[in-house]
Amino acid sequence: MSTPFELDARLAGDTLVVGDLALCRVLLIRDSRFAWLVLVPRLAGRVEVSDLTEGDRALLWREVDAASAALRAVTPCDKLNIGALGNIVRQLHVHVVARREGDAAWPGPVWGSGSSEPYAAGEAERLIDAIRQRLAPALS
């Protein structure tokens, strides 16, 4: 019997759910300073990308590509930052961050940069809806 997927508590507390793709749960970080998605493979016990099967690794990167395209289509973006760090949250997850020159952390990394700022009422929901529309063919 396999262990069921559970989202890490820290990720759950820092994000809003966008939806589920074939492999990953797509989340929006609760920080209005950055349009920032996190993709978490819905497989228990995975820490590194290398913990995935070859097929799941390929699927993960296709889903990162889809999330990247959706994010770029719905928010201003000069550069996409994509990373799978896992130093604090060990559960395998991939960050996709739309960066703009002059944003709150530019040109440095977003991780640990200042304090997060909540979205204004309805703003996160509008962004999530726009991303869902772009991802609609792939969402389950």
C-alpha positions in Angstrom: 0.0 0.0 0.0 1.5 3.4 -1.0 1.5 6.4 1.2 -1.0 9.1 0.1 0.2 12.5 -1.1 0.0 15.2 1.6 1.0 18.8 0.9 3.7 20.1 3.3 2.1 22.3 5.9 4.4 25.2 5.2 3.5 25.1 1.5 -0.1 24.8 2.3 0.1 27.8 4.6 2.0 30.0 2.2 -0.1 29.3 -0.9 -3.5 29.2 -2.6 -4.5 26.3 -4.8 -4.7 26.9 -8.5 -5.5 23.3 -9.5 -4.1 19.9 -10.3 -2.3 18.9 -13.5 -1.6 15.3 -14.4 1.3 15.1 -12.0 1.5 18.3 -10.0 -0.6 20.5 -7.8 -0.2 24.1 -8.9 -0.1 26.7 -6.1 0.1 30.5 -6.0 2.4 32.0 -3.3 0.5 34.5 -1.1 2.8 37.4 -1.9 1.5 40.1 -4.2 5.0 41.4 -4.8 5.6 38.5 -7.2 3.5 36.4 -9.5 4.9 33.1 -8.1 3.7 29.6 -8.8 4.8 26.4 -7.1 4.3 23.0 -8.7 4.3 20.0 -6.3 4.3 16.5 -7.7 1.4 14.6 -6.0 3.7 11.7 -5.1 4.6 10.9 -1.5 8.1 10.9 -0.3 9.8 12.7 -3.2 12.5 15.1 -2.3 14.7 15.5 -5.4 13.8 15.6 -9.1 15.9 12.5 -9.4 13.5 10.7 -7.1 11.0 10.7 -10.0 10.8 8.1 -12.7 12.1 9.2 -16.1 8.5 9.5 -17.3 7.5 11.6 -14.3 10.6 13.8 -14.7 9.6 14.5 -18.3 6.0 15.2 -17.3 7.2 17.5 -14.5 9.1 19.7 -17.0 6.2 19.7 -19.4 4.0 21.0 -16.6 6.6 23.6 -15.6 6.6 24.7 -19.2 2.8 25.0 -19.2 2.8 26.9 -15.9 5.5 29.2 -17.2 3.6 30.0 -20.4 0.4 30.6 -18.4 2.2 33.0 -16.0 3.9 34.9 -18.8 0.5 35.3 -20.5 -1.3 36.8 -17.6 1.3 39.0 -15.8 4.1 41.3 -16.8 7.4 39.4 -17.0 10.9 40.3 -18.0 12.4 37.1 -16.8 11.2 33.7 -15.4 13.0 32.2 -12.5 12.6 28.5 -12.1 14.1 26.5 -9.3 13.8 23.5 -7.1 15.6 24.3 -3.9 14.1 22.4 -1.0 16.4 23.6 1.7 13.6 24.6 4.0 10.6 22.5 2.6 12.0 19.1 1.7 9.0 18.0 -0.2 9.8 18.1 -4.0 8.4 21.4 -5.4 9.4 23.7 -8.3 9.1 27.4 -8.1 8.1 29.4 -11.2 8.4 33.2 -10.6 7.6 35.9 -13.0 10.2 38.6 -12.4 10.2 42.3 -13.5 13.1 44.6 -13.6 12.8 46.8 -10.5 10.6 44.4 -8.6 10.9 44.2 -4.8 13.9 41.8 -5.0 15.4 42.7 -8.4 18.0 41.6 -9.4 18.5 39.3 -6.4 16.5 36.1 -5.6 12.9 36.3 -4.2 13.6 33.8 -1.5 14.0 35.6 1.8 13.6 39.0 0.3 11.7 41.3 2.6 8.2 40.5 4.0 5.4 39.1 1.9 2.6 41.4 1.1 -1.0 40.1 1.0 -3.0 40.4 -2.2 -5.8 43.0 -2.2 -9.3 41.7 -1.9 -10.1 39.6 -5.0 -6.7 40.1 -6.6 -5.4 36.6 -6.0 -8.6 35.1 -7.1 -8.5 37.0 -10.4 -4.9 35.9 -11.0 -5.8 32.3 -10.2 -8.8 32.4 -12.6 -6.6 33.8 -15.4 -4.0 31.1 -14.8 -6.6 28.4 -14.7 -8.0 29.6 -18.0 -4.6 29.3 -19.6 -4.0 25.8 -18.0 -7.6 24.6 -18.6 -6.7 22.0 -21.2 -4.2 20.4 -18.8 -6.1 20.8 -15.5 -7.8 17.7 -14.1 
